[in-house]
Amino acid sequence: MSVEWKIIGDDKVSAIGLGTWAIRNYDQAYNAYLYALTNGINNIDTAEMYDSGRAEEFVGRLVHAVGRDNIFITTKILPDRLIDKDLVLKAGRAALKRLGVDYVDLYLIHWPNRNLSIEEQVRNFEILAKEGLTRYIGVSNFNVYELDKAIHSLARERIVAVQLHYSILHKSEVENEMLDYCRRNNIAIQAYTPLERGAVAGHPVVKQVADKYGKTPIQVALNYLISQGNVIPIPKAEKIEHVKEILGSMGWRMDVKDLEILRGI
Ligand SMILES: NC(=O)c1ccc[n+]([C@@H]2O[C@H](COP(=O)([O-])OP(=O)(O)OC[C@H]3O[C@@H](n4cnc5c(N)ncnc54)[C@H](OP(=O)(O)O)[C@@H]3O)[C@@H](O)[C@H]2O)c1
């Protein structure tokens, strides 16, 4: 099993991270995520929204187990908070308390607040970096236009990552424009729902390519994403056997021809 690395800001993160949305059994998930963190995965995605803060508390348990320096934490703020810098700080401090840390590595706007201009919301949001609650900032569910606006509205911070729905079965939105834009601007893409909740495993073309390489369809679906440049899929997997399978999606490459076949799905 060999781990690959990508870049967020100036940090090296594993090419695969793990998400924490909709965990059913936190004890089962704890074992699976601890296995991941001790076998090469170093980045975990969470949000204040997930299970009303319990997912952040879960990440806090993992930090306690592996040590703060061994985990790159991404969390997300709810867009309603962005109306006011004090509200942003209050939400940020509450998140840090749940996580049991002094700072996170990456804070994202979960999705744009439709009642505020992009300028106003990102300027209120960047207080989290200014006050040291996070090392980096980014956005999620922004389109290219909104991302560009955000980049040009910031007073002192830079956007290092954007989190988007991106999988082998849901790729045109990202591949049409966003992928190039992010390449040009040194922005990492965190790909969410990269397994389409397991559905990628049932696609006949993915299965066919997987057989050729002696890999599983899940591994091919994730490997396709990490072959696209600075893309970091963040699957969620609370079963340890799922985590083991996911780890096997790093450290190898498919032929350009096969990548093209997969791109055509
Ligand atoms: N920014 C946003 O708006 C946004 C939106 C959605 C999601 N996200 C983030 O992205 C993460 C991942 O997305 P997601 O949870 O929507 O979907 P996903 O990762 O595509 O799918 C998760 C599901 O796939 C199953 N799975 C994992 N590994 C598997 C394997 N090897 N074989 C078969 N099934 C497997 C998991 O099962 P088990 O859990 O039973 O192992 C789970 O039911 C979330 O947890 C969250 O952190 C962000």
PDBQT file of the ligand as one rigid body, heavy atoms in Angstrom, charges set to zero:
ROOT
HETATM    1  N1  LIG A 301     -19.321  20.307   0.984  1.00  0.00    +0.000 N 
HETATM    2  C1  LIG A 301     -20.479  19.686   0.868  1.00  0.00    +0.000 C 
HETATM    3  O1  LIG A 301     -21.532  20.300   0.620  1.00  0.00    +0.000 OA
HETATM    4  C2  LIG A 301     -20.524  18.191   1.039  1.00  0.00    +0.000 A 
HETATM    5  C3  LIG A 301     -21.667  17.488   0.615  1.00  0.00    +0.000 A 
HETATM    6  C4  LIG A 301     -21.659  16.098   0.771  1.00  0.00    +0.000 A 
HETATM    7  C5  LIG A 301     -20.566  15.456   1.347  1.00  0.00    +0.000 A 
HETATM    8  N2  LIG A 301     -19.488  16.185   1.779  1.00  0.00    +0.000 N 
HETATM    9  C6  LIG A 301     -18.307  15.522   2.397  1.00  0.00    +0.000 C 
HETATM   10  O2  LIG A 301     -17.872  14.467   1.562  1.00  0.00    +0.000 OA
HETATM   11  C7  LIG A 301     -17.854  13.236   2.272  1.00  0.00    +0.000 C 
HETATM   12  C8  LIG A 301     -18.126  12.053   1.358  1.00  0.00    +0.000 C 
HETATM   13  O3  LIG A 301     -19.333  12.196   0.663  1.00  0.00    +0.000 OA
HETATM   14  P1  LIG A 301     -20.625  11.300   0.955  1.00  0.00    +0.000 P 
HETATM   15  O4  LIG A 301     -20.609  10.820   2.372  1.00  0.00    +0.000 OA
HETATM   16  O5  LIG A 301     -21.773  12.107   0.487  1.00  0.00    +0.000 OA
HETATM   17  O6  LIG A 301     -20.548  10.089  -0.067  1.00  0.00    +0.000 OA
HETATM   18  P2  LIG A 301     -19.477   8.985  -0.547  1.00  0.00    +0.000 P 
HETATM   19  O7  LIG A 301     -18.172   9.149   0.097  1.00  0.00    +0.000 OA
HETATM   20  O8  LIG A 301     -19.572   8.954  -2.019  1.00  0.00    +0.000 OA
HETATM   21  O9  LIG A 301     -20.183   7.656  -0.020  1.00  0.00    +0.000 OA
HETATM   22  C9  LIG A 301     -20.177   7.245   1.299  1.00  0.00    +0.000 C 
HETATM   23  C10 LIG A 301     -20.817   5.851   1.352  1.00  0.00    +0.000 C 
HETATM   24  O10 LIG A 301     -20.016   4.951   0.571  1.00  0.00    +0.000 OA
HETATM   25  C11 LIG A 301     -19.783   3.788   1.334  1.00  0.00    +0.000 C 
HETATM   26  N3  LIG A 301     -18.444   3.255   1.033  1.00  0.00    +0.000 N 
HETATM   27  C12 LIG A 301     -17.241   3.743   1.444  1.00  0.00    +0.000 A 
HETATM   28  N4  LIG A 301     -16.230   2.971   1.012  1.00  0.00    +0.000 NA
HETATM   29  C13 LIG A 301     -16.794   1.962   0.327  1.00  0.00    +0.000 A 
HETATM   30  C14 LIG A 301     -16.284   0.826  -0.322  1.00  0.00    +0.000 A 
HETATM   31  N5  LIG A 301     -14.967   0.583  -0.343  1.00  0.00    +0.000 N 
HETATM   32  N6  LIG A 301     -17.165  -0.024  -0.904  1.00  0.00    +0.000 NA
HETATM   33  C15 LIG A 301     -18.512   0.208  -0.879  1.00  0.00    +0.000 A 
HETATM   34  N7  LIG A 301     -19.057   1.271  -0.262  1.00  0.00    +0.000 NA
HETATM   35  C16 LIG A 301     -18.210   2.135   0.333  1.00  0.00    +0.000 A 
HETATM   36  C17 LIG A 301     -19.831   4.222   2.780  1.00  0.00    +0.000 C 
HETATM   37  O11 LIG A 301     -20.169   3.102   3.581  1.00  0.00    +0.000 OA
HETATM   38  P3  LIG A 301     -19.723   2.919   5.136  1.00  0.00    +0.000 P 
HETATM   39  O12 LIG A 301     -19.782   4.258   5.777  1.00  0.00    +0.000 OA
HETATM   40  O13 LIG A 301     -20.728   1.948   5.634  1.00  0.00    +0.000 OA
HETATM   41  O14 LIG A 301     -18.321   2.369   5.165  1.00  0.00    +0.000 OA
HETATM   42  C18 LIG A 301     -20.919   5.264   2.741  1.00  0.00    +0.000 C 
HETATM   43  O15 LIG A 301     -22.194   4.680   2.864  1.00  0.00    +0.000 OA
HETATM   44  C19 LIG A 301     -18.909  13.453   3.372  1.00  0.00    +0.000 C 
HETATM   45  O16 LIG A 301     -18.772  12.527   4.427  1.00  0.00    +0.000 OA
HETATM   46  C20 LIG A 301     -18.629  14.886   3.747  1.00  0.00    +0.000 C 
HETATM   47  O17 LIG A 301     -17.511  14.964   4.620  1.00  0.00    +0.000 OA
HETATM   48  C21 LIG A 301     -19.436  17.544   1.596  1.00  0.00    +0.000 A 
ENDROOT
TORSDOF 0
